[in-house]
Amino acid sequence: MIFLKNNQLIDIGGNIYYYNDQGDSHRDDGLAVEYVDGSKIWFQHGKLHREDGPAIEYVGGDNQWWYNDKFVGNSFNGYDQLQFEAFLKFKTFI
């Protein structure tokens, strides 16, 4: 593993990880994990979390929405960004 500046780590396979000073997967201004296959994951302080899109984007097109480490929906089951925005308005889990 290779550590770079700004709490960034690149593993031997080329996957990129971002961490905060506490060692949690974290990034304020973008994704926290980017795999060489193109899959992307957003974390905030070690928790799966993203408000402007899915927290997990798989290279095959499947997406998962997470809010503060709680699963909200999966595109495989028809969930989409509009439903997530409605969730954000009321913050109720189904």
Order of alpha helices (4+ residues) and beta strands (2+ residues): beta-beta-beta-beta-beta-beta-beta-beta-beta-beta-alpha
